[in-house]
Structures are given as C-alpha cells and as structure tokens.
Amino acid sequence: MRAVLELARGHATGAVQRAEDIAARHGLPPNYLVQILIELKTRGLVRSVRGKEGGYRLARPPAEVTFGDVLRAMNGAVFDTPALASGQCPPELQRVWSRLQTAAESAADAVNFQQLVEEGAEKERMFYI
C-alpha cells in the first residue's frame, strides 16, 4: 500500500520512481519491494519504465485505483475465511461471514488513492499552534 501511495503521489507529474528509492524511504528491502511491484504490474495496477531514468508508475489515475484493487492483487481477496466454504460451518454463521466479506469489500472499494493523496496533502498544509 505504501508503494502504491508513493506512486499515486507522483502520478500528476508523470514521475517515474525507482523501487530502490521507495524502499529506502520506507525501510523495506529493495528486492522484496521489486517482487511486490512485479505482482502489481502483472495485475495491471503498475507500469514499469525501462532505461536509465526508468522505474515504476501507476498504470491508471489514482482515482481509479482502490484500496480493494491492491488488496485483491496481493492477497486474492479483500476478506476471506475458510468458514465460507466449510460444510461444517452452520448456515447462520456462514451468512454472518458473508455479510462481513461484503462489508469489507465495499469499504475497501470505497477508498481510492486520489483520496489518500489529497488527505496527505491536506495534512501537510495544516498549521499547528
């Protein structure tokens, strides 16, 4: 999520960001972050740019990339539990698990990275007395 937020912050300027730079800013192992970015690229959320000035950028505008998109790209689902597929889970519990899954999906899809970029920019503009 942190890497996607970094890419979203640079999207308006068309900035390409190196994985090593993002990793250093967030204290992540560069090789680990590259693997994440490759997975996000495979899922169509990130593009790579080759060459000396290469790196990564979002494949779509930040307003079109949701928190849920990234969770699904990395985890396969926003929310999952074995109870939904278990024949041993009582139907009334399965209905509750299903409602929780629907609520989590809706909440994750309601937040896009443009909102997060704007929220972060608003905090930077605030003055504290």
N, C-alpha and C positions, 0 to 999 in steps of 0.2 A: 504494500500500500504506500509506503514511504517513497519508493522509487517512482510509482505512478504519479504521486502527488508532485514530486520534483519535475517530472516530465510535463505535467499539466501546467506548472508554474511557468515553464519556458515555451509553452505552445504558441502563445500570441506573437512572440518574436520569431518563431520558427527555429528557435535554438535547438541544437543537437547537443546532447550531453553524454559524456563518456561514463561508462559503467564504473570505472575506477574513481572518478570524481564523486559520483553519487555515493559509492561505497565508503569513501573516506569521510564524507560529511555525516554519514550515519553510523560509522563504526562497524560496517559489515565487511565480511571477507569478499574481495572483488570476484573471485571465482564463483562463489555462491550466488552473488547478485547477477552475474552473467547468465547462470543457469535459469534463474527466475525470469530474466528479460527474454531469454530464448523461448521459454514457455509462453510468455505473454505475446511474443511475436507470432508463435505458432497459432495462437488463439485470435490473432488479428487485432490485438489491442495496442501493440507497439510496432514500430518500424525501425529497422537498422539502416544506418547510412555508412557506407564503406569509405575508406580512404583516410588520409592523414587527418582531416578535420571531421572524421566520422564519429558515430556514437548512436544514440537512440533518441527517439521522439515518439509521441503518441501517434497512432495511426488515424485517430478521429479527434475532433474537437473535444476538449474536456467536458463540455456539457452533454456529450453523447456517450461518455464512459461512466458507468455507475460503479458504486462500491460492490454491488452484486455481480457485475461483469467480472471484476477482478477476483472476487471470491470463487466464482464458478470456474474461472480459468485456472486457478491454483489448486482448488480443493474438489472440483467436480460438482459441488453443491454449496449453497449458502448454509443450509442446515440439513443434517441427515442423522438418522438414528436407526439402528437395527430393528427397533420395535415396529417400524412401519412395514417391514417385510416379514416379520416374525408371525408364524402361525400360532405361537404360544401367547402372544400379547392379546389381551381381551379387546374386543371391538371398541368398547367405550374409551379405553386408553389410546388405541390407535387413532380415534377421532381427535383426541386432545393433541397427540403428537402431530397429526396432520395440520391442525389449526396453528400450532406453534411453527411448523415449517412454512405455512402460508404467510404468517405474520413476519417471520424473519426474512423471507424472500421479498415481501413488499417493502419492509423497512430498508433493506439493503439496496433495492432498486430505486428508492425514493431519493437517494443521495448521489449526486453526480460530482465529478471532480472540479467542475467550474464553481460550484457552490463552495467547495472546500478551499479553492484558491482565493475566492472572494472573502471568505471568512478569515483566512490567514492574513490577507492584505488589510482587512479592516482592523484586526488586532494590532498590526504594525503602525497604523495611523493613530491609534488611541494614545492619549497622553495621560499619564498618571501623576496625580498631585499628592 
